[in-house]
């Protein structure tokens, strides 16, 4: 039977002797803690913020298009509303709930829609 290995930050170990998370969402935040592979929550938060940034990018593009349409018609009320929506999107990655998340599951629950809601 072939052995399977896991490499975390240059350290390689045989998986058969480890307890490894089933969820690979925060694979980039894994670290060894004895015979257990754990998620480093500080790194997981950084990964989650990057994922949120990628997820919000198309929304910014749509809002930019809407803003330019409003500018063409000199609809300052629409421009202000769109500017507020864009600021809310910018603020998502600094939401205190991200720092307060104690587990990977809590962090995963903080989707873009949940944070915007």
C-alpha positions in Angstrom: 0.0 0.0 0.0 1.4 3.4 -1.0 2.0 6.0 1.7 0.5 9.4 1.5 2.4 12.4 2.7 1.4 15.9 3.6 3.8 18.9 3.3 3.1 22.0 5.4 5.6 24.8 5.2 8.3 22.5 4.1 7.7 19.8 6.8 6.6 16.5 5.3 4.8 13.8 7.3 3.0 10.5 6.7 -0.7 11.2 6.7 -1.5 7.8 8.3 -0.1 9.0 11.6 -2.0 12.3 11.6 -5.5 13.6 12.3 -6.2 15.9 9.3 -9.2 18.2 8.8 -11.7 16.9 6.3 -12.5 20.4 5.1 -9.8 21.9 2.9 -11.2 25.4 2.7 -8.3 26.8 4.7 -5.7 24.3 3.6 -3.2 27.2 3.3 -3.6 27.8 7.0 -2.9 24.3 8.2 -0.1 23.7 10.7 1.2 20.7 12.6 0.4 20.4 16.3 1.8 17.1 17.3 -0.1 14.4 15.5 -2.9 16.8 14.6 -3.2 19.1 11.7 -4.9 22.3 12.8 -6.0 25.5 11.2 -4.1 28.6 12.2 -7.0 31.0 12.6 -4.9 34.1 12.0 -3.9 32.8 8.6 -7.4 31.5 7.9 -8.8 35.0 8.5 -6.3 36.4 5.9 -7.3 33.7 3.4 -11.0 34.4 4.1 -10.4 38.2 3.5 -8.7 37.5 0.2 -11.6 35.2 -0.8 -14.1 38.0 0.1 -12.1 40.5 -2.0 -12.3 38.1 -5.0 -16.0 37.5 -4.5 -16.8 41.2 -4.3 -14.8 42.3 -7.4 -17.7 41.6 -9.9 -20.1 43.5 -7.6 -17.7 46.5 -7.9 -17.7 46.3 -11.6 -21.5 46.2 -11.7 -21.8 49.2 -9.4 -19.2 51.1 -11.4 -21.3 50.6 -14.5 -24.4 51.7 -12.6 -22.6 54.8 -11.2 -21.6 55.9 -14.7 -25.1 55.5 -16.0 -26.3 57.6 -13.1 -23.6 60.2 -13.9 -24.7 60.4 -17.5 -28.2 61.3 -16.4 -26.9 63.5 -13.5 -28.8 61.4 -11.0 -26.9 62.5 -7.9 -29.2 60.5 -5.6 -28.4 57.3 -7.4 -24.7 58.2 -7.4 -24.8 58.6 -3.6 -26.6 55.4 -3.1 -24.1 53.5 -5.3 -21.2 55.1 -3.5 -22.7 53.9 -0.2 -23.0 50.4 -1.5 -19.4 50.4 -2.7 -18.2 51.6 0.7 -20.1 48.8 2.4 -18.3 46.4 0.1 -15.0 47.9 1.0 -15.8 47.7 4.7 -16.6 43.9 4.6 -13.0 42.8 5.0 -12.6 44.9 8.2 -15.8 43.5 9.8 -15.1 42.6 13.5 -16.9 39.3 13.1 -14.0 38.0 11.0 -11.6 38.6 13.8 -14.1 37.2 16.4 -14.5 33.9 14.5 -13.0 31.2 16.7 -13.3 28.2 14.3 -13.0 27.6 10.6 -16.8 26.9 10.4 -17.6 30.2 12.1 -15.3 31.9 9.6 -16.8 30.1 6.6 -20.3 31.2 7.7 -19.3 34.8 7.2 -20.0 35.0 3.5 -20.2 38.2 1.6 -23.9 38.2 1.7 -24.0 37.4 5.5 -21.6 40.3 6.1 -23.5 42.7 3.9 -26.9 41.7 5.4 
